[in-house]
Amino acid sequence: MKLNGRRESTNVEDRRGMSRGAKAGMGGIAGIIFAVIITLMGGGNLGDALGTVVQQQLQGQLQEQPAGNQREFTEEEQAAAEFSKQILASLEEVWTAQFQQNGMRYEYPTMVLFTGSTSTACGTGSSAMGPFYCSGDQKLYLDLSFFASMSSQLGISISDKSSFAYAYVIAHEVGHHIEYLRGTLAKAHAKMNQLDKASANKISVKLELLADYYAGCWAHYEQQKYGSLTEQDLADAIDAAQKIGDDYLQKRSQGYASPDSFTHGTSQQRMYWLKKGFESGDWNTTTFDEGELD
């Protein structure tokens, strides 16, 4: 993804090296698989009921370590941080313009870069949860080590260190912020509180697919303005969407898929909505049926 000379967002809190680290209190292959699944399925809103359950489970399984002093970052770590800030800046530009065209004002979210674990308005956030958005403070949280996990632990193809697959992760979380600003998130959570778990999961899936769609819409306008994406970039993002589908992750970890437990959508669904958003750019399309959240 071509970002040479592009500005970096200033709406960033860099807490790397200053937060309390954490390590999983599980060992062996089973623990690794569990961590991968939680990491790659943690892209939703940490504040919803399902995210809270996962958070509580992880807090009981994490062993805290004393805070370390601020350290020097490697060239690769700094490059990942700069890339993330450039992507956030692009998201700010695109969504500001789109909101203005629809007679609305876009409020910038803040991106928090952290290491290990950090405090949020939705509770303690852990790197084991993967990137997440908290509507309580309108911040998206990202431990940059997640990018390495995308490639190494699940074999997601990444063409280079500034792949659109990485940008897709950030754009997805900002997609949840769009849901928050449009009121969709609050309505969905209220509806979920009225439903049984299986029915609530279906609402969660639609929120995640909508965030994927918004990520695709952002890419549509990013490409339209800058022509920054290559065919390989798009292939990387589609590959990432495919390998973080609920069915793919469940089959990988337990050998079969349990549709009633899906919270993020199947591989096919995630690829479809990301691609549809990129092709159309019509961000007024929704994954929810009319009146479904009333």
Buried (B, 14 or more C-beta within 10 A) or exposed (E): BEBEEBEBBEBBEBBBBBBBBBEBEEEEEEEEBBBBBBBBBBBBBBBBEBBBEBBEEBBEBBEEEEEEEEEEBEEEBEBBBBBBBBBBBBBBBBBBEBBEEEEEEBEBBBBBBBBBBBBBEBBBBBBBBBBBBBBBBBBBBBBBBBBEBBBEBBEBBBBEEBBBBBBBBBBBBBBBBBBBBBEBBEBBBEBBEEEEEEEBBBBBBBBBBBBBBBBBBBBBBBBEEBEBBBEBBBBBBBBBBBBBBBBBBBEBEEEEBEEEEBBBBBBEBBBBBBBBBBEBBEBEBBBBEEEBBE
